[in-house]
Amino acid sequence: MARYLMLLHENPAHFAAMSPAELQAIVEEYARWSDGLLQEGRLLQGEKLRDEGGRRLTQQGGQVLVSDGPYAEVKDVVGGLFILSADSYDAAVALARTCPHLRYGGEVELRAIEEV
């Protein structure tokens, strides 16, 4: 079976006005979704990332430069990741379509993992 990386893109400001109870309900929805995939053997790993842009490393003139995030202005971030197991891209897309992230204004990026 092939592995697929599912990156969750989001705008953290979208969740800023939500109450703690609303946020907890969303966390529980993600937990139910991921637990279901885990039980089916379709979820290999999942992680929530911090809502910040991270660090970007580039090399220029023989020096490694470190800057904040991959974006000039952090409006959208990669908020989480999942590694899925599926028979094909279509099967992986079918799994990704069920992700709660899409219902909350997020975007899902799905990439096949190269087996080396």
Residue pairs with C-beta under 8 A, 6 or more apart in sequence:
1 85
1 86
1 87
2 85
2 86
2 87
2 88
2 92
2 112
2 113
2 115
3 44
3 83
3 84
3 85
3 112
3 113
3 115
4 83
4 84
4 85
4 86
4 89
4 92
4 96
4 110
4 111
4 112
4 113
5 81
5 82
5 83
5 84
5 110
5 111
5 112
5 113
6 81
6 82
6 83
6 84
6 92
6 95
6 96
6 99
6 108
6 109
6 110
7 78
7 80
7 81
7 108
7 109
7 110
7 111
8 78
8 79
8 80
8 81
8 82
8 99
8 101
8 106
8 107
8 108
9 76
9 77
9 78
9 79
9 106
9 107
9 108
9 109
10 51
10 76
10 77
10 79
10 101
10 104
10 105
10 106
10 107
11 75
11 76
11 77
11 105
12 51
12 77
12 79
13 75
14 104
14 105
14 106
15 23
15 26
15 104
18 26
26 100
26 104
29 100
30 100
30 101
33 98
33 99
33 100
34 43
34 46
34 82
37 43
37 82
37 84
37 95
41 85
42 84
42 85
42 86
42 95
43 82
43 83
43 84
43 85
44 83
44 84
44 85
45 81
45 82
45 83
46 80
46 81
46 82
46 83
47 80
47 81
47 82
48 79
48 80
49 77
49 78
49 79
49 80
49 81
51 77
51 79
52 69
52 74
52 77
53 68
53 69
53 70
53 71
53 74
53 77
54 68
54 69
54 70
54 78
55 66
55 67
55 68
55 69
56 66
56 67
56 68
56 69
56 70
57 64
57 65
57 66
58 64
58 65
58 67
59 65
68 74
69 77
76 107
79 101
79 106
80 101
82 99
83 113
84 92
84 95
84 96
86 92
86 94
86 95
89 110
89 112
92 110
92 112
93 110
96 108
96 110
99 108
101 107
101 108
102 108
